[in-house]
């Protein structure tokens, strides 16, 4: 998905890998909060902003606890959606 590896939960994307960055699906309501965190940027691979998804750089997931925090956010959002 998006030219990288995606991790799905009940048919919904939770997070993924693109190059050296983590893609996290946080949802529209959590988008601004996610962007306020260090080492994040908007998900805009196609040149069009996709609200609800963020990139997290390598520096933002260097520690296991940081990676777990971000993947947990993606999993929580995907779990809130109806199965596909």
Phi and psi restraints in degrees (range 20) as a CNS / XPLOR table:
assign (resid 1 and name C) (resid 2 and name N)
       (resid 2 and name CA) (resid 2 and name C) 1.0 58.3 20.0 2
assign (resid 2 and name N) (resid 2 and name CA)
       (resid 2 and name C) (resid 3 and name N) 1.0 25.7 20.0 2
assign (resid 2 and name C) (resid 3 and name N)
       (resid 3 and name CA) (resid 3 and name C) 1.0 77.8 20.0 2
assign (resid 3 and name N) (resid 3 and name CA)
       (resid 3 and name C) (resid 4 and name N) 1.0 16.4 20.0 2
assign (resid 3 and name C) (resid 4 and name N)
       (resid 4 and name CA) (resid 4 and name C) 1.0 -141.1 20.0 2
assign (resid 4 and name N) (resid 4 and name CA)
       (resid 4 and name C) (resid 5 and name N) 1.0 -162.8 20.0 2
assign (resid 4 and name C) (resid 5 and name N)
       (resid 5 and name CA) (resid 5 and name C) 1.0 -97.2 20.0 2
assign (resid 5 and name N) (resid 5 and name CA)
       (resid 5 and name C) (resid 6 and name N) 1.0 129.9 20.0 2
assign (resid 5 and name C) (resid 6 and name N)
       (resid 6 and name CA) (resid 6 and name C) 1.0 -118.7 20.0 2
assign (resid 6 and name N) (resid 6 and name CA)
       (resid 6 and name C) (resid 7 and name N) 1.0 146.0 20.0 2
assign (resid 6 and name C) (resid 7 and name N)
       (resid 7 and name CA) (resid 7 and name C) 1.0 -112.0 20.0 2
assign (resid 7 and name N) (resid 7 and name CA)
       (resid 7 and name C) (resid 8 and name N) 1.0 123.8 20.0 2
assign (resid 7 and name C) (resid 8 and name N)
       (resid 8 and name CA) (resid 8 and name C) 1.0 -111.5 20.0 2
assign (resid 8 and name N) (resid 8 and name CA)
       (resid 8 and name C) (resid 9 and name N) 1.0 153.3 20.0 2
assign (resid 8 and name C) (resid 9 and name N)
       (resid 9 and name CA) (resid 9 and name C) 1.0 -133.2 20.0 2
assign (resid 9 and name N) (resid 9 and name CA)
       (resid 9 and name C) (resid 10 and name N) 1.0 114.7 20.0 2
assign (resid 9 and name C) (resid 10 and name N)
       (resid 10 and name CA) (resid 10 and name C) 1.0 52.9 20.0 2
assign (resid 10 and name N) (resid 10 and name CA)
       (resid 10 and name C) (resid 11 and name N) 1.0 36.7 20.0 2
assign (resid 10 and name C) (resid 11 and name N)
       (resid 11 and name CA) (resid 11 and name C) 1.0 86.8 20.0 2
assign (resid 11 and name N) (resid 11 and name CA)
       (resid 11 and name C) (resid 12 and name N) 1.0 0.4 20.0 2
assign (resid 11 and name C) (resid 12 and name N)
       (resid 12 and name CA) (resid 12 and name C) 1.0 -111.5 20.0 2
assign (resid 12 and name N) (resid 12 and name CA)
       (resid 12 and name C) (resid 13 and name N) 1.0 135.5 20.0 2
assign (resid 12 and name C) (resid 13 and name N)
       (resid 13 and name CA) (resid 13 and name C) 1.0 -68.6 20.0 2
assign (resid 13 and name N) (resid 13 and name CA)
       (resid 13 and name C) (resid 14 and name N) 1.0 132.1 20.0 2
assign (resid 13 and name C) (resid 14 and name N)
       (resid 14 and name CA) (resid 14 and name C) 1.0 -102.2 20.0 2
assign (resid 14 and name N) (resid 14 and name CA)
       (resid 14 and name C) (resid 15 and name N) 1.0 -48.1 20.0 2
assign (resid 14 and name C) (resid 15 and name N)
       (resid 15 and name CA) (resid 15 and name C) 1.0 -161.2 20.0 2
assign (resid 15 and name N) (resid 15 and name CA)
       (resid 15 and name C) (resid 16 and name N) 1.0 173.4 20.0 2
assign (resid 15 and name C) (resid 16 and name N)
       (resid 16 and name CA) (resid 16 and name C) 1.0 -164.1 20.0 2
assign (resid 16 and name N) (resid 16 and name CA)
       (resid 16 and name C) (resid 17 and name N) 1.0 177.5 20.0 2
assign (resid 16 and name C) (resid 17 and name N)
       (resid 17 and name CA) (resid 17 and name C) 1.0 -122.0 20.0 2
assign (resid 17 and name N) (resid 17 and name CA)
       (resid 17 and name C) (resid 18 and name N) 1.0 132.4 20.0 2
assign (resid 17 and name C) (resid 18 and name N)
       (resid 18 and name CA) (resid 18 and name C) 1.0 -135.8 20.0 2
assign (resid 18 and name N) (resid 18 and name CA)
       (resid 18 and name C) (resid 19 and name N) 1.0 111.2 20.0 2
assign (resid 18 and name C) (resid 19 and name N)
       (resid 19 and name CA) (resid 19 and name C) 1.0 62.9 20.0 2
assign (resid 19 and name N) (resid 19 and name CA)
       (resid 19 and name C) (resid 20 and name N) 1.0 -123.4 20.0 2
assign (resid 19 and name C) (resid 20 and name N)
       (resid 20 and name CA) (resid 20 and name C) 1.0 -103.5 20.0 2
assign (resid 20 and name N) (resid 20 and name CA)
       (resid 20 and name C) (resid 21 and name N) 1.0 9.9 20.0 2
assign (resid 20 and name C) (resid 21 and name N)
       (resid 21 and name CA) (resid 21 and name C) 1.0 -109.8 20.0 2
assign (resid 21 and name N) (resid 21 and name CA)
       (resid 21 and name C) (resid 22 and name N) 1.0 152.0 20.0 2
assign (resid 21 and name C) (resid 22 and name N)
       (resid 22 and name CA) (resid 22 and name C) 1.0 -93.9 20.0 2
assign (resid 22 and name N) (resid 22 and name CA)
       (resid 22 and name C) (resid 23 and name N) 1.0 134.5 20.0 2
assign (resid 22 and name C) (resid 23 and name N)
       (resid 23 and name CA) (resid 23 and name C) 1.0 -100.6 20.0 2
assign (resid 23 and name N) (resid 23 and name CA)
       (resid 23 and name C) (resid 24 and name N) 1.0 128.6 20.0 2
assign (resid 23 and name C) (resid 24 and name N)
       (resid 24 and name CA) (resid 24 and name C) 1.0 -124.4 20.0 2
assign (resid 24 and name N) (resid 24 and name CA)
       (resid 24 and name C) (resid 25 and name N) 1.0 129.4 20.0 2
assign (resid 24 and name C) (resid 25 and name N)
       (resid 25 and name CA) (resid 25 and name C) 1.0 -90.2 20.0 2
assign (resid 25 and name N) (resid 25 and name CA)
       (resid 25 and name C) (resid 26 and name N) 1.0 111.0 20.0 2
assign (resid 25 and name C) (resid 26 and name N)
       (resid 26 and name CA) (resid 26 and name C) 1.0 -109.1 20.0 2
assign (resid 26 and name N) (resid 26 and name CA)
       (resid 26 and name C) (resid 27 and name N) 1.0 -11.9 20.0 2
assign (resid 26 and name C) (resid 27 and name N)
       (resid 27 and name CA) (resid 27 and name C) 1.0 86.4 20.0 2
assign (resid 27 and name N) (resid 27 and name CA)
       (resid 27 and name C) (resid 28 and name N) 1.0 157.0 20.0 2
assign (resid 27 and name C) (resid 28 and name N)
       (resid 28 and name CA) (resid 28 and name C) 1.0 -62.8 20.0 2
assign (resid 28 and name N) (resid 28 and name CA)
       (resid 28 and name C) (resid 29 and name N) 1.0 -38.5 20.0 2
assign (resid 28 and name C) (resid 29 and name N)
       (resid 29 and name CA) (resid 29 and name C) 1.0 -68.2 20.0 2
assign (resid 29 and name N) (resid 29 and name CA)
       (resid 29 and name C) (resid 30 and name N) 1.0 -24.8 20.0 2
assign (resid 29 and name C) (resid 30 and name N)
       (resid 30 and name CA) (resid 30 and name C) 1.0 -105.2 20.0 2
assign (resid 30 and name N) (resid 30 and name CA)
       (resid 30 and name C) (resid 31 and name N) 1.0 3.8 20.0 2
assign (resid 30 and name C) (resid 31 and name N)
       (resid 31 and name CA) (resid 31 and name C) 1.0 -61.2 20.0 2
assign (resid 31 and name N) (resid 31 and name CA)
       (resid 31 and name C) (resid 32 and name N) 1.0 -51.5 20.0 2
assign (resid 31 and name C) (resid 32 and name N)
       (resid 32 and name CA) (resid 32 and name C) 1.0 -64.0 20.0 2
assign (resid 32 and name N) (resid 32 and name CA)
       (resid 32 and name C) (resid 33 and name N) 1.0 -40.0 20.0 2
assign (resid 32 and name C) (resid 33 and name N)
       (resid 33 and name CA) (resid 33 and name C) 1.0 -62.6 20.0 2
assign (resid 33 and name N) (resid 33 and name CA)
       (resid 33 and name C) (resid 34 and name N) 1.0 -43.5 20.0 2
assign (resid 33 and name C) (resid 34 and name N)
       (resid 34 and name CA) (resid 34 and name C) 1.0 -62.0 20.0 2
assign (resid 34 and name N) (resid 34 and name CA)
       (resid 34 and name C) (resid 35 and name N) 1.0 -40.9 20.0 2
assign (resid 34 and name C) (resid 35 and name N)
       (resid 35 and name CA) (resid 35 and name C) 1.0 -68.8 20.0 2
assign (resid 35 and name N) (resid 35 and name CA)
       (resid 35 and name C) (resid 36 and name N) 1.0 -20.9 20.0 2
assign (resid 35 and name C) (resid 36 and name N)
       (resid 36 and name CA) (resid 36 and name C) 1.0 -78.0 20.0 2
assign (resid 36 and name N) (resid 36 and name CA)
       (resid 36 and name C) (resid 37 and name N) 1.0 -9.3 20.0 2
assign (resid 36 and name C) (resid 37 and name N)
       (resid 37 and name CA) (resid 37 and name C) 1.0 -81.6 20.0 2
assign (resid 37 and name N) (resid 37 and name CA)
       (resid 37 and name C) (resid 38 and name N) 1.0 151.2 20.0 2
assign (resid 37 and name C) (resid 38 and name N)
       (resid 38 and name CA) (resid 38 and name C) 1.0 -61.8 20.0 2
assign (resid 38 and name N) (resid 38 and name CA)
       (resid 38 and name C) (resid 39 and name N) 1.0 148.4 20.0 2
assign (resid 38 and name C) (resid 39 and name N)
       (resid 39 and name CA) (resid 39 and name C) 1.0 68.1 20.0 2
assign (resid 39 and name N) (resid 39 and name CA)
       (resid 39 and name C) (resid 40 and name N) 1.0 26.0 20.0 2
assign (resid 39 and name C) (resid 40 and name N)
       (resid 40 and name CA) (resid 40 and name C) 1.0 -115.1 20.0 2
assign (resid 40 and name N) (resid 40 and name CA)
       (resid 40 and name C) (resid 41 and name N) 1.0 159.2 20.0 2
assign (resid 40 and name C) (resid 41 and name N)
       (resid 41 and name CA) (resid 41 and name C) 1.0 -152.7 20.0 2
assign (resid 41 and name N) (resid 41 and name CA)
       (resid 41 and name C) (resid 42 and name N) 1.0 160.5 20.0 2
assign (resid 41 and name C) (resid 42 and name N)
       (resid 42 and name CA) (resid 42 and name C) 1.0 -63.2 20.0 2
assign (resid 42 and name N) (resid 42 and name CA)
       (resid 42 and name C) (resid 43 and name N) 1.0 148.6 20.0 2
assign (resid 42 and name C) (resid 43 and name N)
       (resid 43 and name CA) (resid 43 and name C) 1.0 -83.7 20.0 2
assign (resid 43 and name N) (resid 43 and name CA)
       (resid 43 and name C) (resid 44 and name N) 1.0 112.0 20.0 2
assign (resid 43 and name C) (resid 44 and name N)
       (resid 44 and name CA) (resid 44 and name C) 1.0 -145.3 20.0 2
assign (resid 44 and name N) (resid 44 and name CA)
       (resid 44 and name C) (resid 45 and name N) 1.0 45.6 20.0 2
assign (resid 44 and name C) (resid 45 and name N)
       (resid 45 and name CA) (resid 45 and name C) 1.0 -58.3 20.0 2
assign (resid 45 and name N) (resid 45 and name CA)
       (resid 45 and name C) (resid 46 and name N) 1.0 -34.7 20.0 2
assign (resid 45 and name C) (resid 46 and name N)
       (resid 46 and name CA) (resid 46 and name C) 1.0 -92.8 20.0 2
assign (resid 46 and name N) (resid 46 and name CA)
       (resid 46 and name C) (resid 47 and name N) 1.0 4.6 20.0 2
assign (resid 46 and name C) (resid 47 and name N)
       (resid 47 and name CA) (resid 47 and name C) 1.0 87.1 20.0 2
assign (resid 47 and name N) (resid 47 and name CA)
       (resid 47 and name C) (resid 48 and name N) 1.0 -1.8 20.0 2
assign (resid 47 and name C) (resid 48 and name N)
       (resid 48 and name CA) (resid 48 and name C) 1.0 -118.9 20.0 2
assign (resid 48 and name N) (resid 48 and name CA)
       (resid 48 and name C) (resid 49 and name N) 1.0 125.6 20.0 2
assign (resid 48 and name C) (resid 49 and name N)
       (resid 49 and name CA) (resid 49 and name C) 1.0 -61.4 20.0 2
assign (resid 49 and name N) (resid 49 and name CA)
       (resid 49 and name C) (resid 50 and name N) 1.0 131.7 20.0 2
assign (resid 49 and name C) (resid 50 and name N)
       (resid 50 and name CA) (resid 50 and name C) 1.0 -111.4 20.0 2
assign (resid 50 and name N) (resid 50 and name CA)
       (resid 50 and name C) (resid 51 and name N) 1.0 93.6 20.0 2
assign (resid 50 and name C) (resid 51 and name N)
       (resid 51 and name CA) (resid 51 and name C) 1.0 -62.4 20.0 2
assign (resid 51 and name N) (resid 51 and name CA)
       (resid 51 and name C) (resid 52 and name N) 1.0 136.5 20.0 2
assign (resid 51 and name C) (resid 52 and name N)
       (resid 52 and name CA) (resid 52 and name C) 1.0 107.5 20.0 2
assign (resid 52 and name N) (resid 52 and name CA)
       (resid 52 and name C) (resid 53 and name N) 1.0 -11.0 20.0 2
assign (resid 52 and name C) (resid 53 and name N)
       (resid 53 and name CA) (resid 53 and name C) 1.0 -126.9 20.0 2
assign (resid 53 and name N) (resid 53 and name CA)
       (resid 53 and name C) (resid 54 and name N) 1.0 141.7 20.0 2
assign (resid 53 and name C) (resid 54 and name N)
       (resid 54 and name CA) (resid 54 and name C) 1.0 -132.7 20.0 2
assign (resid 54 and name N) (resid 54 and name CA)
       (resid 54 and name C) (resid 55 and name N) 1.0 153.6 20.0 2
assign (resid 54 and name C) (resid 55 and name N)
       (resid 55 and name CA) (resid 55 and name C) 1.0 -92.7 20.0 2
assign (resid 55 and name N) (resid 55 and name CA)
       (resid 55 and name C) (resid 56 and name N) 1.0 140.1 20.0 2
assign (resid 55 and name C) (resid 56 and name N)
       (resid 56 and name CA) (resid 56 and name C) 1.0 -120.5 20.0 2
assign (resid 56 and name N) (resid 56 and name CA)
       (resid 56 and name C) (resid 57 and name N) 1.0 123.8 20.0 2
assign (resid 56 and name C) (resid 57 and name N)
       (resid 57 and name CA) (resid 57 and name C) 1.0 -72.0 20.0 2
assign (resid 57 and name N) (resid 57 and name CA)
       (resid 57 and name C) (resid 58 and name N) 1.0 169.3 20.0 2
assign (resid 57 and name C) (resid 58 and name N)
       (resid 58 and name CA) (resid 58 and name C) 1.0 -53.2 20.0 2
assign (resid 58 and name N) (resid 58 and name CA)
       (resid 58 and name C) (resid 59 and name N) 1.0 -40.2 20.0 2
assign (resid 58 and name C) (resid 59 and name N)
       (resid 59 and name CA) (resid 59 and name C) 1.0 -63.6 20.0 2
assign (resid 59 and name N) (resid 59 and name CA)
       (resid 59 and name C) (resid 60 and name N) 1.0 -28.1 20.0 2
assign (resid 59 and name C) (resid 60 and name N)
       (resid 60 and name CA) (resid 60 and name C) 1.0 -82.6 20.0 2
assign (resid 60 and name N) (resid 60 and name CA)
       (resid 60 and name C) (resid 61 and name N) 1.0 -7.5 20.0 2
assign (resid 60 and name C) (resid 61 and name N)
       (resid 61 and name CA) (resid 61 and name C) 1.0 -130.4 20.0 2
assign (resid 61 and name N) (resid 61 and name CA)
       (resid 61 and name C) (resid 62 and name N) 1.0 20.9 20.0 2
assign (resid 61 and name C) (resid 62 and name N)
       (resid 62 and name CA) (resid 62 and name C) 1.0 -64.6 20.0 2
assign (resid 62 and name N) (resid 62 and name CA)
       (resid 62 and name C) (resid 63 and name N) 1.0 -38.2 20.0 2
assign (resid 62 and name C) (resid 63 and name N)
       (resid 63 and name CA) (resid 63 and name C) 1.0 -92.0 20.0 2
assign (resid 63 and name N) (resid 63 and name CA)
       (resid 63 and name C) (resid 64 and name N) 1.0 146.4 20.0 2
assign (resid 63 and name C) (resid 64 and name N)
       (resid 64 and name CA) (resid 64 and name C) 1.0 -55.7 20.0 2
assign (resid 64 and name N) (resid 64 and name CA)
       (resid 64 and name C) (resid 65 and name N) 1.0 -38.0 20.0 2
assign (resid 64 and name C) (resid 65 and name N)
       (resid 65 and name CA) (resid 65 and name C) 1.0 -66.7 20.0 2
assign (resid 65 and name N) (resid 65 and name CA)
       (resid 65 and name C) (resid 66 and name N) 1.0 -35.2 20.0 2
assign (resid 65 and name C) (resid 66 and name N)
       (resid 66 and name CA) (resid 66 and name C) 1.0 -68.9 20.0 2
assign (resid 66 and name N) (resid 66 and name CA)
       (resid 66 and name C) (resid 67 and name N) 1.0 -44.2 20.0 2
assign (resid 66 and name C) (resid 67 and name N)
       (resid 67 and name CA) (resid 67 and name C) 1.0 -60.4 20.0 2
assign (resid 67 and name N) (resid 67 and name CA)
       (resid 67 and name C) (resid 68 and name N) 1.0 -44.1 20.0 2
assign (resid 67 and name C) (resid 68 and name N)
       (resid 68 and name CA) (resid 68 and name C) 1.0 -62.2 20.0 2
assign (resid 68 and name N) (resid 68 and name CA)
       (resid 68 and name C) (resid 69 and name N) 1.0 -40.4 20.0 2
assign (resid 68 and name C) (resid 69 and name N)
       (resid 69 and name CA) (resid 69 and name C) 1.0 -60.0 20.0 2
assign (resid 69 and name N) (resid 69 and name CA)
       (resid 69 and name C) (resid 70 and name N) 1.0 -46.6 20.0 2
assign (resid 69 and name C) (resid 70 and name N)
       (resid 70 and name CA) (resid 70 and name C) 1.0 -70.0 20.0 2
assign (resid 70 and name N) (resid 70 and name CA)
       (resid 70 and name C) (resid 71 and name N) 1.0 -43.1 20.0 2
assign (resid 70 and name C) (resid 71 and name N)
       (resid 71 and name CA) (resid 71 and name C) 1.0 -65.8 20.0 2
assign (resid 71 and name N) (resid 71 and name CA)
       (resid 71 and name C) (resid 72 and name N) 1.0 -35.5 20.0 2
assign (resid 71 and name C) (resid 72 and name N)
       (resid 72 and name CA) (resid 72 and name C) 1.0 -62.2 20.0 2
assign (resid 72 and name N) (resid 72 and name CA)
       (resid 72 and name C) (resid 73 and name N) 1.0 -38.0 20.0 2
assign (resid 72 and name C) (resid 73 and name N)
       (resid 73 and name CA) (resid 73 and name C) 1.0 -63.6 20.0 2
assign (resid 73 and name N) (resid 73 and name CA)
       (resid 73 and name C) (resid 74 and name N) 1.0 -44.7 20.0 2
assign (resid 73 and name C) (resid 74 and name N)
       (resid 74 and name CA) (resid 74 and name C) 1.0 -64.4 20.0 2
assign (resid 74 and name N) (resid 74 and name CA)
       (resid 74 and name C) (resid 75 and name N) 1.0 -42.4 20.0 2
assign (resid 74 and name C) (resid 75 and name N)
       (resid 75 and name CA) (resid 75 and name C) 1.0 -64.2 20.0 2
assign (resid 75 and name N) (resid 75 and name CA)
       (resid 75 and name C) (resid 76 and name N) 1.0 -43.1 20.0 2
assign (resid 75 and name C) (resid 76 and name N)
       (resid 76 and name CA) (resid 76 and name C) 1.0 -61.5 20.0 2
assign (resid 76 and name N) (resid 76 and name CA)
       (resid 76 and name C) (resid 77 and name N) 1.0 -41.7 20.0 2
assign (resid 76 and name C) (resid 77 and name N)
       (resid 77 and name CA) (resid 77 and name C) 1.0 -68.3 20.0 2
assign (resid 77 and name N) (resid 77 and name CA)
       (resid 77 and name C) (resid 78 and name N) 1.0 -45.7 20.0 2
assign (resid 77 and name C) (resid 78 and name N)
       (resid 78 and name CA) (resid 78 and name C) 1.0 -61.4 20.0 2
assign (resid 78 and name N) (resid 78 and name CA)
       (resid 78 and name C) (resid 79 and name N) 1.0 -35.8 20.0 2
assign (resid 78 and name C) (resid 79 and name N)
       (resid 79 and name CA) (resid 79 and name C) 1.0 -68.6 20.0 2
assign (resid 79 and name N) (resid 79 and name CA)
       (resid 79 and name C) (resid 80 and name N) 1.0 -22.5 20.0 2
assign (resid 79 and name C) (resid 80 and name N)
       (resid 80 and name CA) (resid 80 and name C) 1.0 -79.3 20.0 2
assign (resid 80 and name N) (resid 80 and name CA)
       (resid 80 and name C) (resid 81 and name N) 1.0 -10.6 20.0 2
assign (resid 80 and name C) (resid 81 and name N)
       (resid 81 and name CA) (resid 81 and name C) 1.0 -93.9 20.0 2
assign (resid 81 and name N) (resid 81 and name CA)
       (resid 81 and name C) (resid 82 and name N) 1.0 154.4 20.0 2
assign (resid 81 and name C) (resid 82 and name N)
       (resid 82 and name CA) (resid 82 and name C) 1.0 -68.2 20.0 2
assign (resid 82 and name N) (resid 82 and name CA)
       (resid 82 and name C) (resid 83 and name N) 1.0 144.8 20.0 2
assign (resid 82 and name C) (resid 83 and name N)
       (resid 83 and name CA) (resid 83 and name C) 1.0 -60.5 20.0 2
assign (resid 83 and name N) (resid 83 and name CA)
       (resid 83 and name C) (resid 84 and name N) 1.0 149.0 20.0 2
